[in-house]
Amino acid sequence: LVKGADTSIMPFIESDCSHFDKSQSHIDKFGDQGLRTLVFAGRELSQEQWDEWDGLYQEAAKLSEGREAALQQLSSHLEEDHSGPSFPSALFDSSTPYRQTLKLHGVTALEDKLQENVGNCIAQLAKAMIKIWVLTGDKVETAVNIGYATALLLNEMEPLLRISQETLLDPEDGWQAAANPLELALQEGIDLCSSKNLEGLVECCNRAIGKTEPGAGRTAFEGVHATAKKLQGSPDTSEGQVAAEMGTAGSKLKEAMLRE
């Protein structure tokens, strides 16, 4: 059994899941309501598979150095069904081969209530001209709702100026005039991921891989190319699963863009 954010679980759900699209729709709706969501999934192992993995786990648990990284690598191997135990998570390394073998069990949505008087306390700190920053891994919608609940955001602040990764990569600000060929190729790939254009994405990746020097950009293109080809060869893949895979692929290209 495994649980986690939708972005870390949904890409590894088996391709023939009948309730994938409905579950993803519920996740998006819960996020808009400011609820904290968790996805639950699982995978059945044979006794032979378990014995092999457990042996590796016991060895990794005895390490005096690198123990945490080794255990995390083994967990990813089990959850993402890698072809070998030495690969990092596909969420962090797009070149890692994986298979979608997790069965989707369900989604939970919880209201994360604040402790009493938290909002008033933060409001008083703000009145004292103390600068407050909030670091969160939540979705934008959830973070905004929490901002209002803690009085960090007020109605008179509307309209809010929201700056996100997507905003920084927006081509409307004219950045493309000074962009290099790799940056332009990455932006093209990001746009194709957003439009879920698999054929165009494969062609874009092929061109970029042939012209790009080894580095973060090329690695990202190679991983996205493998994902797009896999989706092209699976006509039974649902729209929701394509959207999830393309969302992950687009995020990898955006990360490479920011690194470049």
Secondary structure, 3 states (H helix, E strand, C coil): CEEECHHHHHHHECCCCCCHHHHHHHHHHHHHCCCEEEEEEECCCCHHHHHHHHHHHHHHHCCCCCHHHHHHHHHHHHHHCCCCCCCCCCCCCCCCCCCCCEEEEEEEEECCCCCCCHHHHHHHHHHCCCCCCCCCCCCHHHHHHHHHHCCCCCHHHCCCCCCCHHHHCCHHHCHHHHCCHHHHHHHHHHHHHHHCCHHHHHHHHHHHHHHCCCCHHHHHHHHHHHHHHHHHCCCCCCHHHHHHHHHHHHHHHHHHHHHC
